[in-house]
């Protein structure tokens, strides 16, 4: 995932602001077969974003985001089967 292949969702909360970085064309890239193609840490232009994520995210937060993303993928699969 190159630096231009993601978008930052900003969600204001009462006491703080939440940032979420999301891939915008994962489905298209996943056909490549090389996992490094869509992993941001393998591209030097993403080093600043990767360092920021490593510094700010805890293991619990990472697991929470993984669970949420898997849930969203499952919902898209179910919706696609109904078409």
WOFENWO-V192161 format. One record per backbone hydrogen bond with DSSP energy under -0.5 kcal/mol. NH is the residue of the N-H (numbers start at 1). CO is the residue of the C=O. If there is no record, write none. Layout:
nh=NH co=CO
nh=NH co=CO
This chain:
nh=5 co=2
nh=7 co=22
nh=9 co=7
nh=9 co=20
nh=10 co=8
nh=11 co=9
nh=11 co=18
nh=12 co=10
nh=13 co=16
nh=18 co=11
nh=20 co=9
nh=22 co=7
nh=22 co=20
nh=24 co=5
nh=25 co=5
nh=29 co=25
nh=30 co=26
nh=31 co=28
nh=32 co=29
nh=33 co=30
nh=35 co=33
nh=37 co=34
nh=38 co=35
nh=39 co=36
nh=40 co=38
nh=42 co=39
nh=43 co=40
nh=46 co=43
nh=47 co=44
nh=50 co=46
nh=51 co=47
nh=52 co=48
nh=53 co=49
nh=54 co=50
nh=55 co=51
nh=56 co=52
nh=57 co=53
nh=62 co=58
nh=63 co=59
nh=64 co=60
nh=65 co=61
nh=66 co=62
nh=67 co=63
nh=68 co=64
nh=69 co=65
nh=70 co=66
nh=71 co=67
nh=72 co=68
nh=73 co=69
nh=74 co=70
nh=75 co=71
nh=76 co=72
nh=77 co=73
nh=78 co=74
nh=79 co=75
nh=80 co=76
nh=81 co=77
nh=82 co=78
nh=83 co=80
